[in-house]
Amino acid sequence: MRKIEFKNKAQYLRYFILLLAFSLFACEDVIQVDLENGDSKIVIDAEILWQKGTDGSVQTIKISRMADYYNLDPPRVSGAQVYIENSEGTVFTFFESEGPGTYICNNFVPQLNGTYTLYVSVEGQVYTASETMIPVTEIDRVEQKLVDDFGTDAIELSFYFNDPVNEANYYLSSFVTDLLLYPEYELTDDEFNNGNEMKSDFSEEDLKPGKMIDVTLRGISLQFYNYMDLILDATDAGPFGTPPANIRGNIVNQNNPGDYALGYFRLCESDHFSYTIQ
């Protein structure tokens, strides 16, 4: 089993706050670094998530543009034509609603192991991607325990699931809590645990009784696993490492392949639970 944690911008924020605290003792002037802006690429956030126990008919795709470092609200992209086609030729159209750049389909039909193709036409460019909907096993049980965290007791939440026998499986877990600005993600594969019980863990130093955590386990493809692995490695490099290059997903610009969109089209069955720390 291979596990990698990812805290997104929250990890960088902690470094930034620490550096800022030191800088306050050294100077009084606020300095804003003049950073170069990269290409304002289209960003397509296209996750089709089929939660167990639902019909999966309502799905959302978000389209935006990259913003500069100091812009906390990336510009949304309106006016796109968005649809997904399955292998039988059935088309599911996503209409812009609930605000600019948000596209919603209310009649999507998910099929495990089915192949789907995404089409996005925006600003004179056509972007496409194809993927398979990956099933996931059910979450079997949840445990809370105290673990040693550098000499102090910390609360750790673990959930367990049984990996299917004689097949390669890849998982992405997410943990959402108001203690973090962004979800924490964990990648897991069954290379050394095929057919056995597996688990995923979450611990946070400020995790106290009464705090709620939303947990989602996704089944993901090998291709998306490899993509997320690159994302996690780049993020784990820390603020003093070499800035990562843009990591290409599976979304291709049919007009100009070199001008690709950021993001990854993925289709995942998921199991979910909410847990209140005791």
PyMOL commands that set and color helices and strands:
alter all, ss='L'
color gray80, all
select helices_A, chain A and resi 9-24+222-236
alter helices_A, ss='H'
color red, helices_A
select strands_A, chain A and resi 4-6+42-51+59-65+81-86+91-96+102-105+115-122+125-134+139-149+152-162+170-176+184-189+197-203+212-220+252-253+266-276
alter strands_A, ss='S'
color yellow, strands_A
deselect
rebuild
show_as cartoon
